């Protein structure tokens, strides 16, 4: 966006008329830029004439000390004169002819005591106000917080969808499972009746086969304990292998 203010005394090369002095520039004019193509086609853009070009822009404060030097026909950037004055002034801090010129607006309280205020730069004929460092940090932090908040919102919405799908998957098989666990007592009684009728129709079980010769019938622990107690004394002095002979040994 190019803004070219009207200077009523531009052709004469001097300051504007007393009734046409524009108000002091604002502190935040980063949203505009200035470019006068007619001046650029007429004059070279170097360190000697760049201040005259800057004075045409809306960023220029006509109450500065540089303007007083211009009225006295003194170069407005002469540091030997500016250092003896107090108030607002512009200094050319960096130069890269003919592409870049950086102006620093500062308040001078003494020969060696200055306080920086704002910075402007002329880039290929266009004049801009440089943003303040606090505004740059605020813009970067605000943008970062916006993207972080957006990321958390997206993640939260995706997690809600995942939880909703998991809840559906868990509730879907639970219904058939509950149905399978239901017991039908009528069907259970019918099956028991069929099994009982089949058991009555079956023939009786055959008797167990006889034990082979020489095999001792197993007894219960109680009977075994009493028989062992009765035969403990007579069998204590008899060896089952040597004294009973081969005919009394258990046949396998």
C-alpha positions in Angstrom: 0.0 0.0 0.0 1.7 3.2 -1.2 0.9 6.5 0.4 2.1 9.8 -1.0 1.2 12.8 1.1 0.8 16.2 -0.6 3.6 18.6 0.1 2.5 22.2 -0.8 6.1 23.4 -1.1 7.7 20.3 -2.7 8.8 22.0 -5.9 10.7 24.6 -4.0 12.6 22.0 -2.1 11.9 23.6 1.3 9.7 22.7 4.3 6.0 22.8 4.0 4.1 26.0 4.6 3.3 26.8 8.3 -0.4 26.0 7.8 0.3 22.7 6.0 2.5 21.0 8.6 1.1 17.5 9.1 0.5 16.1 12.6 3.3 14.0 14.2 3.4 10.4 13.0 1.9 7.7 15.1 4.0 5.1 16.9 2.5 2.2 15.1 2.5 2.7 11.3 3.7 -0.7 10.3 0.6 -1.3 8.1 1.6 1.3 5.5 4.5 2.1 3.2 5.6 5.1 1.2 7.0 5.4 -2.3 7.3 8.4 -4.6 8.2 7.2 -8.0 8.4 10.7 -9.4 11.1 11.7 -6.9 13.0 8.5 -7.5 13.0 9.1 -11.3 14.3 12.7 -10.7 17.0 12.3 -8.0 19.5 9.6 -7.1 18.9 7.7 -3.9 22.1 8.0 -2.0 23.2 8.9 1.6 23.2 12.7 0.7 19.7 12.9 -0.6 17.9 10.0 1.2 16.9 12.1 4.1 15.1 14.6 1.8 13.2 11.6 0.4 12.4 10.3 3.8 11.1 13.7 4.8 8.3 13.3 2.2 6.9 10.3 3.9 4.2 10.2 6.6 6.8 8.8 9.0 8.7 12.1 9.2 8.2 14.3 12.3 8.5 18.0 11.4 9.2 18.9 15.0 12.6 17.0 15.0 16.0 18.6 15.3 16.8 17.6 11.7 14.1 19.9 10.4 15.6 22.8 12.2 18.9 22.1 10.5 17.2 22.0 7.2 15.7 25.4 7.8 19.2 26.7 8.6 20.5 25.3 5.3 22.6 22.7 7.1 22.7 19.1 6.3 20.1 17.4 8.5 22.3 14.5 9.4 25.3 16.5 10.5 26.1 14.9 13.9 28.3 17.8 15.0 25.2 20.0 15.2 22.7 17.3 16.3 24.9 16.4 19.3 24.6 19.9 20.6 20.8 19.9 20.6 18.1 18.1 22.7 14.9 16.6 21.6 13.7 14.2 18.8 16.1 13.4 15.9 16.7 10.9 13.1 20.0 9.2 12.6 21.1 7.2 9.5 22.4 4.0 11.3 23.0 1.6 8.3 23.6 2.2 4.6 23.8 -0.1 1.7 23.6 2.1 -1.4 21.4 2.3 -3.3 19.1 -0.4 -1.9 18.9 -0.1 1.9 19.0 2.8 4.3 18.0 2.5 7.9 16.9 5.5 10.0 16.7 5.4 13.8 14.3 7.8 15.6 15.7 8.7 19.0 15.4 11.2 21.8 18.6 13.1 22.7 19.1 14.3 26.2 22.8 15.2 25.9 25.8 14.8 23.7 26.2 11.2 24.7 22.8 10.3 26.0 20.2 9.1 23.5 17.1 6.9 23.9 16.0 4.8 20.8 12.4 5.2 19.9 11.5 3.7 16.5 13.3 2.4 13.4 12.5 3.0 9.7 14.1 1.7 6.6 14.2 2.5 2.9 14.2 -0.6 0.8 14.6 -0.1 -3.0 12.8 3.2 -2.8 9.9 2.1 -0.5 9.9 3.3 3.1 8.6 1.1 6.0 8.4 1.3 9.7 10.2 -1.6 11.4 8.0 -3.4 14.0 9.1 -3.2 17.6 10.7 -6.3 19.1 7.9 -6.7 21.7 5.3 -6.7 18.9 7.3 -9.3 17.0 7.4 -11.6 20.0 3.7 -11.0 20.7 2.8 -11.8 17.1 5.0 -15.0 17.1 3.7 -16.2 20.5 0.1 -15.4 19.6 0.5 -17.4 16.3 2.2 -20.3 18.1 -0.5 -20.4 20.7 -3.2 -20.4 18.0 -1.6 -23.4 16.2 -1.0 -25.2 19.5 -4.6 -24.7 20.6 -5.8 -25.8 17.2 -3.6 -29.0 17.4 -5.0 -29.8 20.9 -8.6 -29.3 19.6 -8.0 -31.6 16.7 -6.4 -34.2 18.9 -9.2 -34.1 21.4 -11.8 -34.5 18.7 -10.0 -37.5 17.3 -9.7 -39.1 20.7 -13.4 -38.6 21.3 -14.1 -40.4 18.1 -11.8 -43.3 19.0 -13.4 -43.6 22.4 -16.9 -43.6 20.9 -15.9 -46.4 18.4 -14.3 -48.4 21.3 -17.4 -48.1 23.4 -19.5 -49.4 20.4 -17.1 -52.3 19.9 -17.3 -53.2 23.6 -21.1 -53.0 23.8 -21.8 -54.9 20.6 -20.5 -58.4 21.8 -21.7 -57.9 25.3 -25.3 -58.4 24.3 -24.9 -61.8 22.6 -22.7 -62.9 25.5 -25.4 -62.1 28.0 -27.9 -64.0 25.9 -25.6 -67.1 25.8 -25.3 -67.1 29.6 -29.1 -67.4 30.0 -30.1 -70.9 31.2 -33.3 -72.6 30.0 -34.4 -74.7 32.9 -37.1 -76.5 30.9 -34.5 -77.6 28.3 -32.3 -78.8 31.2 -35.1 -80.9 32.7 -35.9 -82.4 29.3 -32.3 -83.5 28.8 -32.1 -85.0 32.3 -35.3 -87.0 31.6 -33.9 -88.4 28.3 -30.6 -89.4 29.9 -32.4 -91.1 32.8 -34.7 -93.1 30.4 -31.7 -94.2 28.4 -29.9 -95.3 31.5 -32.8 -97.5 32.5 -32.9 -99.2 29.1 -29.2 -100.1 29.2 -28.3 -103.7 30.3 -26.7 -104.2 33.7 -22.9 -103.8 33.7 -21.0 -107.2 33.6 -19.1 -108.3 36.7 -15.5 -107.4 36.9 -13.0 -110.1 35.7 -11.4 -112.3 38.4 -8.0 -111.3 39.8 -5.1 -113.4 38.6 -3.6 -116.1 40.8 -1.3 -114.7 43.5 -2.6 -111.1 43.2 -3.7 -109.7 46.6 -7.0 -107.8 46.5 -6.5 -104.2 47.6 -8.2 -103.3 50.8 -9.1 -100.0 52.4 -6.7 -98.1 54.6 -8.6 -99.1 57.7 -8.7 -102.8 56.9 -5.1 -102.7 55.8 -4.0 -101.0 59.0 -5.7 -103.6 61.2 -4.4 -106.6 59.2 -0.9 -105.2 59.3 -1.2 -104.8 63.1 -2.3 -108.5 63.5 0.4 -109.9 61.3 3.2 -107.5 62.4 4.7 -109.9 64.9 4.6 -113.3 63.1 5.9 -111.7 59.8 8.6 -109.7 61.4 11.0 -112.7 61.6 10.2 -114.2 58.2 11.9 -113.1 55.0 9.4 -113.0 52.1 12.0 -114.0 49.6 14.1 -116.6 51.3 11.8 -118.4 53.7 8.5 -118.6 51.7 10.0 -120.3 48.7 9.2 -119.8 45.0 5.7 -121.2 45.2 4.6 -118.5 47.6 5.9 -115.6 45.7 3.5 -113.2 43.8 3.1 -114.2 40.2 3.1 -111.3 37.8 
